[in-house]
Amino acid sequence: MAVATRLTWMQEKKLQNYFGEKQFSLLYKASVHGFSTNGLLQICSRQGPTLTVIYSKDRIVVAYMHKNYGEGNYLITVFVFQETTITECKVGPFKLLMSFDKDPDGNLEDCEVFRCEDLLDERRMNGITVLKESLLCAIRSYVPYGGLVHKIRILLLGPVGAGKSSFFNSVRSIFRGHVTNQALVGSNPTGTSEKYRTYFIKDGKDNNTLPFILCDSMGLSEKEGLDMDDIPYILEGHFPDRYQFNSLKLRPKGIGNHTGCPLLKDRIHCVAFVFNANSVGELSHEMVEKIKKIRRELIKSDVVHVVLLTHVDTLDLITKGDLIDIYKCVPVKLKLEAVHRKLGFALSDIFVVSNYTSEWELEPVIDVLILSALKEMLWAADDFLENLPLEKTGRCV
């Protein structure tokens, strides 16, 4: 049976960040392994740096040891942990005397010892690099369902400033092998994208275009932004690249370079709603109703749709090391549940990403999140193609 710590997620996270993105592995728990000094030393000796947590009735005392147990006097960081606040911190060459029989008042409730390792050690980073290469290979070799189209069109929709253009730049950066910024990103309150853009991405490995197209539109807002009447035209494939959005309500059958009857390859095969993880819980009632209205249009058109939560790396307490297993982090779980509860998306359709916004170099951990989300969107587009009525697979929409 797995042994669990008494520390809450928040307490453990505070400790991990306090000591510089450490990973804690529980070695010893007195209430399980026995209140024995010899037993503690037998289990915890020669484990490298350790964290000892002593639980009493009125407080938690924590000691971080930079060397192995039982090596005499050595540098120890000792402090008191009140709820999630670190107090009374002392650092010095102490000798930790652990004796369970010196507790006549019975204040000691439990004791836990953790091995401390870097969250992003070489072994983990090697595993992440292998996973990244596997995802790159899967996306490069992807062929849309039934060969019905050569490239999947993914439409990015979301509030102004959510990170739609940044997501495209991030995907392009990964496949080019360096950080790029083809799509303009800014802080214009009405959004930077005023044109409908369709972005083909070339693979830096062989310079071939990849099997998907990312489509960017104006941001959604309560009063301005993308006109709701434009959405069916976008979904059906009427708008060409660089189409200038305007307030006209009536549009001719033939728009731009398309005829009035776009082909299956021209239409949208998957929609990704993009939300900033920091502000998704604060969407106005008007914005929520607009998103729900768009979802009804998508359902009516049988278009599959998912959610991308961006800026997850800027959530409180989240560090780069957390991106390895981001879906287990409590702040992220709360955000996923908020999207599910407020907008009705299934939890399995919500993906977490961290865009390249200020970085100069690519980070494998960030790449894996982006590529995983992209792979899921391609798989979702396959569901759309597979579900098409036979008469729509080779004719006009």
C-alpha positions as CSV (number, residue, x, y, z in Angstrom):
1,M,0.0,0.0,0.0
2,A,1.3,3.4,-0.9
3,V,2.3,5.6,2.0
4,A,1.0,9.2,1.8
5,T,2.4,12.3,3.5
6,R,0.4,14.5,5.9
7,L,1.6,17.6,4.1
8,T,-1.1,19.3,2.0
9,W,-0.3,20.0,-1.7
10,M,0.1,23.7,-0.8
11,Q,2.5,23.0,2.0
12,E,4.6,20.6,-0.1
13,K,4.6,23.1,-3.0
14,K,5.8,25.9,-0.7
15,L,8.7,23.7,0.5
16,Q,9.6,22.6,-3.0
17,N,9.8,26.2,-4.2
18,Y,11.6,27.4,-1.0
19,F,14.5,24.9,-1.6
20,G,14.7,25.6,-5.4
21,E,12.3,23.4,-7.3
22,K,12.9,20.1,-5.4
23,Q,11.1,16.8,-5.7
24,F,10.3,15.0,-2.5
25,S,10.2,11.2,-2.3
26,L,8.7,9.9,1.0
27,L,11.2,7.5,2.6
28,Y,10.1,7.1,6.2
29,K,6.8,7.7,8.1
30,A,6.9,7.0,11.8
31,S,3.2,6.1,12.1
32,V,3.8,3.4,9.4
33,H,7.4,2.2,9.9
34,G,7.4,2.6,13.6
35,F,8.6,5.3,16.1
36,S,12.2,3.9,16.1
37,T,15.4,5.9,15.8
38,N,17.3,2.9,14.6
39,G,14.6,2.2,12.0
40,L,14.7,5.8,10.8
41,L,18.5,5.7,10.4
42,Q,18.4,2.3,8.7
43,I,15.9,3.6,6.0
44,C,17.1,7.1,5.6
45,S,20.9,6.8,5.8
46,R,23.0,7.3,2.6
47,Q,20.0,8.9,0.7
48,G,21.7,12.3,0.0
49,P,19.9,15.5,1.0
50,T,16.8,14.9,3.0
51,L,13.9,16.8,4.5
52,T,12.6,15.8,7.9
53,V,9.1,16.9,8.9
54,I,8.1,16.6,12.6
55,Y,4.5,16.9,13.4
56,S,3.5,18.0,16.9
57,K,0.1,19.1,18.3
58,D,0.7,22.8,17.8
59,R,3.2,23.1,15.0
60,I,5.3,21.5,12.3
61,V,9.1,21.6,12.5
62,V,11.1,21.1,9.3
63,A,14.8,20.3,8.9
64,Y,16.6,20.3,5.6
65,M,19.9,18.4,5.6
66,H,22.4,18.9,2.9
67,K,24.2,15.6,3.5
68,N,23.4,12.1,4.5
69,Y,21.9,11.2,7.9
70,G,24.4,10.2,10.5
71,E,27.4,12.1,9.2
72,G,28.0,14.2,12.3
73,N,27.7,18.0,12.3
74,Y,26.6,19.4,9.0
75,L,24.6,22.3,7.5
76,I,20.9,22.1,8.4
77,T,18.1,24.5,7.7
78,V,15.6,24.4,10.5
79,F,12.3,26.3,10.6
80,V,8.7,26.2,11.9
81,F,5.9,25.7,9.4
82,Q,2.6,27.3,10.4
83,E,-0.2,26.3,7.9
84,T,1.7,27.5,4.7
85,T,3.9,30.1,6.3
86,I,7.6,29.5,7.1
87,T,8.7,31.1,10.3
88,E,11.6,31.0,12.8
89,C,14.1,29.9,10.1
90,K,17.7,29.1,11.3
91,V,20.7,27.8,9.3
92,G,23.8,26.4,10.8
93,P,26.1,23.4,11.4
94,F,23.8,21.5,13.7
95,K,23.6,17.8,14.6
96,L,20.0,16.5,14.3
97,L,19.3,14.4,17.4
98,M,16.3,12.2,16.5
99,S,15.1,10.2,19.6
100,F,11.5,9.2,19.8
101,D,11.7,8.3,23.5
102,K,12.4,12.0,24.5
103,D,8.8,13.0,24.2
104,P,7.3,12.7,27.7
105,D,4.4,15.1,27.0
106,G,3.2,13.1,24.0
107,N,3.3,16.2,21.7
108,L,4.9,14.2,18.8
109,E,2.2,13.0,16.4
110,D,4.3,11.8,13.4
111,C,7.6,12.2,11.7
112,E,8.3,11.9,7.9
113,V,11.6,11.9,6.0
114,F,11.8,12.7,2.3
115,R,14.7,12.3,-0.1
116,C,15.2,15.6,-2.0
117,E,16.1,15.7,-5.7
118,D,16.0,18.3,-8.4
119,L,12.6,18.3,-10.2
120,L,14.4,18.7,-13.6
121,D,17.3,16.3,-13.1
122,E,19.2,14.7,-16.0
123,R,17.1,11.5,-16.0
124,R,13.8,13.4,-16.2
125,M,15.1,15.8,-18.9
126,N,16.2,12.8,-21.0
127,G,12.7,11.3,-20.7
128,I,11.1,14.6,-21.7
129,T,13.4,14.9,-24.8
130,V,12.5,11.3,-25.8
131,L,8.8,12.2,-25.4
132,K,9.2,15.4,-27.5
133,E,10.8,13.5,-30.3
134,S,8.0,10.9,-30.3
135,L,5.4,13.6,-30.5
136,L,7.2,15.3,-33.3
137,C,7.4,12.1,-35.2
138,A,3.7,11.4,-34.7
139,I,2.7,14.8,-36.0
140,R,5.1,14.8,-39.0
141,S,3.7,11.4,-40.1
142,Y,0.1,12.2,-39.4
143,V,-2.4,11.6,-42.3
144,P,-6.0,12.9,-41.9
145,Y,-8.7,10.3,-41.6
146,G,-9.4,8.4,-44.9
147,G,-7.2,10.8,-46.9
148,L,-10.2,13.0,-47.3
149,V,-8.1,16.1,-47.0
150,H,-4.4,16.8,-47.1
151,K,-4.2,19.2,-44.3
152,I,-6.4,19.7,-41.2
153,R,-7.6,23.3,-40.6
154,I,-7.7,24.3,-36.9
155,L,-9.5,27.5,-36.0
156,L,-8.3,29.4,-32.9
157,L,-11.0,31.4,-31.1
158,G,-10.9,33.2,-27.8
159,P,-11.0,36.5,-26.0
160,V,-8.7,39.3,-26.9
161,G,-5.2,38.7,-25.4
162,A,-5.8,35.0,-24.6
163,G,-2.8,33.9,-26.6
164,K,-4.1,32.7,-30.0
165,S,-1.3,34.3,-32.1
166,S,1.3,33.3,-29.4
167,F,0.2,29.7,-29.7
168,F,0.8,29.7,-33.5
169,N,4.2,31.3,-32.9
170,S,5.0,28.7,-30.4
171,V,4.0,25.8,-32.6
172,R,6.1,27.3,-35.5
173,S,9.0,27.8,-33.2
174,I,9.1,24.1,-32.2
175,F,9.1,22.9,-35.8
176,R,11.6,25.6,-36.9
177,G,14.0,24.7,-34.0
178,H,14.2,28.3,-32.6
179,V,11.9,30.9,-31.2
180,T,10.0,32.8,-33.9
181,N,7.3,35.5,-34.0
182,Q,5.6,35.4,-37.4
183,A,2.2,36.4,-36.1
184,L,2.0,39.8,-34.5
185,V,1.4,39.7,-30.7
186,G,0.4,42.8,-28.8
187,S,-1.6,44.4,-26.1
188,N,-4.1,46.3,-28.3
189,P,-7.4,46.2,-26.3
190,T,-9.3,45.3,-29.5
191,G,-6.9,42.6,-30.4
192,T,-4.0,42.5,-32.8
193,S,-5.6,40.2,-35.4
194,E,-8.0,42.2,-37.6
195,K,-7.6,39.9,-40.6
196,Y,-8.5,36.2,-41.0
197,R,-5.1,34.4,-41.3
198,T,-4.4,30.9,-42.4
199,Y,-0.9,29.8,-41.4
200,F,1.0,27.0,-43.1
201,I,4.0,25.8,-41.1
202,K,7.1,24.4,-42.7
203,D,9.1,21.8,-40.9
204,G,12.7,22.9,-40.3
205,K,13.9,19.3,-40.6
206,D,13.0,18.9,-44.4
207,N,11.3,22.2,-45.2
208,N,8.0,20.4,-46.1
209,T,4.7,21.9,-44.9
210,L,3.2,20.1,-42.0
211,P,-0.3,18.3,-42.3
212,F,-2.2,21.1,-40.5
213,I,-3.1,24.8,-41.0
214,L,-3.7,27.1,-38.0
215,C,-6.4,29.7,-38.6
216,D,-6.4,32.9,-36.6
217,S,-9.2,35.4,-36.3
218,M,-10.1,38.5,-34.4
219,G,-10.5,38.1,-30.7
220,L,-13.8,37.8,-29.0
221,S,-15.0,40.7,-26.8
222,E,-18.3,41.8,-25.3
223,K,-18.9,44.7,-27.7
224,E,-16.2,44.6,-30.4
225,G,-14.1,41.9,-31.9
226,L,-15.2,39.0,-34.1
227,D,-18.8,39.4,-35.4
228,M,-20.9,36.4,-34.5
229,D,-22.3,36.4,-38.1
230,D,-18.8,35.8,-39.5
231,I,-18.4,32.5,-37.7
232,P,-20.6,30.3,-40.0
233,Y,-18.7,31.7,-43.0
234,I,-15.4,30.9,-41.4
235,L,-16.5,27.3,-40.5
236,E,-17.7,26.7,-44.0
237,G,-14.5,27.9,-45.6
238,H,-15.7,31.0,-47.3
239,F,-13.0,33.4,-46.1
240,P,-9.6,33.4,-47.8
241,D,-6.3,34.2,-46.1
242,R,-6.0,37.9,-45.1
243,Y,-9.7,38.5,-45.4
244,Q,-10.4,41.9,-43.7
245,F,-13.1,41.6,-41.1
246,N,-15.8,44.4,-41.2
247,S,-19.3,45.1,-39.9
248,L,-21.2,44.2,-43.1
249,K,-24.1,41.9,-42.3
250,L,-24.8,40.7,-45.8
251,R,-22.1,39.0,-47.7
252,P,-22.1,37.8,-51.3
253,K,-22.1,34.1,-52.1
254,G,-18.6,34.3,-53.6
255,I,-16.1,35.8,-51.2
256,G,-12.4,36.5,-52.0
257,N,-10.8,33.6,-53.9
258,H,-13.6,31.1,-53.1
259,T,-16.7,30.3,-55.0
260,G,-20.0,30.1,-53.1
261,C,-19.4,26.4,-52.6
262,P,-16.1,25.7,-50.7
263,L,-14.7,22.2,-50.7
264,L,-14.1,20.0,-47.6
265,K,-10.4,21.0,-47.7
266,D,-11.4,24.7,-47.2
267,R,-13.6,24.3,-44.2
268,I,-12.7,24.2,-40.5
269,H,-12.2,20.6,-39.1
270,C,-11.5,21.5,-35.5
271,V,-12.0,24.6,-33.3
272,A,-9.8,25.4,-30.3
273,F,-11.0,27.9,-27.8
274,V,-8.1,29.7,-26.3
275,F,-8.3,31.2,-22.7
276,N,-5.8,32.8,-20.4
277,A,-5.6,30.5,-17.3
278,N,-5.2,33.6,-15.1
279,S,-8.5,35.3,-16.2
280,V,-10.7,32.4,-17.4
281,G,-12.6,32.4,-14.1
282,E,-13.4,36.1,-14.5
283,L,-15.1,36.1,-17.9
284,S,-18.1,38.4,-18.0
285,H,-21.6,37.1,-18.3
286,E,-21.8,38.6,-21.8
287,M,-18.6,36.8,-22.8
288,V,-19.8,33.5,-21.4
289,E,-23.1,33.8,-23.3
290,K,-21.2,34.6,-26.5
291,I,-19.0,31.5,-26.1
292,K,-22.0,29.3,-25.4
293,K,-23.7,30.7,-28.5
294,I,-20.6,29.8,-30.6
295,R,-20.6,26.3,-29.1
296,R,-24.2,25.8,-30.2
297,E,-23.2,26.8,-33.7
298,L,-20.3,24.4,-33.7
299,I,-22.5,21.6,-32.4
300,K,-25.0,22.4,-35.1
301,S,-22.3,22.1,-37.7
302,D,-20.8,18.9,-36.1
303,V,-17.5,20.6,-35.7
304,V,-15.4,19.2,-32.8
305,H,-14.0,21.7,-30.4
306,V,-11.5,21.8,-27.5
307,V,-10.0,24.3,-25.1
308,L,-6.4,25.5,-24.7
309,L,-5.5,27.1,-21.4
310,T,-2.5,29.4,-21.9
311,H,-0.2,31.2,-19.5
312,V,-0.4,28.2,-17.0
313,D,3.3,28.8,-16.1
314,T,2.3,32.2,-14.6
315,L,-0.2,30.7,-12.1
316,D,0.7,31.2,-8.4
317,L,3.2,28.7,-7.1
318,I,3.6,27.0,-10.6
319,T,7.3,26.7,-11.7
320,K,8.9,25.2,-14.8
321,G,9.4,21.9,-13.0
322,D,5.6,21.5,-12.5
323,L,5.1,21.5,-16.2
324,I,6.3,17.9,-16.3
325,D,3.1,16.7,-14.6
326,I,1.0,19.9,-14.8
327,Y,-2.4,18.2,-14.7
328,K,-1.8,17.0,-11.1
329,C,-1.1,20.5,-9.8
330,V,-3.9,21.8,-7.6
331,P,-4.1,25.4,-9.1
332,V,-4.4,23.8,-12.6
333,K,-7.1,21.4,-11.5
334,L,-9.1,24.3,-10.1
335,K,-8.8,26.1,-13.4
336,L,-9.9,23.1,-15.4
337,E,-12.9,22.7,-13.1
338,A,-13.8,26.4,-13.5
339,V,-13.8,26.1,-17.3
340,H,-15.9,22.9,-17.1
341,R,-18.4,24.4,-14.6
342,K,-18.7,27.9,-16.3
343,L,-18.6,27.0,-20.0
344,G,-19.6,23.3,-20.1
345,F,-16.5,21.8,-21.7
346,A,-15.7,18.3,-20.8
347,L,-12.5,18.0,-18.6
348,S,-11.0,15.6,-21.2
349,D,-11.3,18.3,-23.9
350,I,-9.3,20.9,-21.9
351,F,-5.6,21.1,-22.6
352,V,-2.9,23.1,-20.8
353,V,-0.1,24.9,-22.6
354,S,2.6,27.4,-22.0
355,N,3.3,29.7,-25.0
356,Y,6.7,31.2,-25.8
357,T,6.2,34.9,-25.0
358,S,9.5,36.1,-23.5
359,E,11.9,33.1,-23.9
360,W,14.9,33.2,-26.2
361,E,15.5,29.5,-26.3
362,L,13.2,26.5,-26.7
363,E,12.4,24.5,-23.6
364,P,11.6,20.7,-24.0
365,V,9.1,20.8,-21.2
366,I,7.1,23.6,-22.9
367,D,7.4,21.9,-26.2
368,V,5.9,18.7,-24.9
369,L,2.8,20.5,-23.6
370,I,2.2,22.3,-26.9
371,L,2.8,19.2,-29.1
372,S,0.6,17.1,-26.9
373,A,-2.3,19.6,-27.3
374,L,-1.7,19.8,-31.1
375,K,-1.7,16.0,-31.4
376,E,-5.0,15.8,-29.6
377,M,-6.5,18.5,-31.9
378,L,-5.5,16.5,-34.9
379,W,-7.1,13.4,-33.5
380,A,-10.2,15.4,-32.7
381,A,-10.3,16.5,-36.4
382,D,-10.2,12.9,-37.4
383,D,-13.3,12.3,-35.4
384,F,-15.0,15.1,-37.4
385,L,-13.9,13.6,-40.7
386,E,-15.0,10.1,-39.7
387,N,-18.4,11.4,-38.7
388,L,-19.1,13.2,-42.0
389,P,-22.1,11.9,-44.0
390,L,-20.9,10.2,-47.2
391,E,-22.4,12.9,-49.4
392,K,-20.2,15.5,-47.8
393,T,-16.8,13.8,-48.1
394,G,-16.2,14.6,-51.7
395,R,-18.7,17.4,-52.5
396,C,-19.3,21.0,-51.7
397,V,-20.2,21.9,-48.2
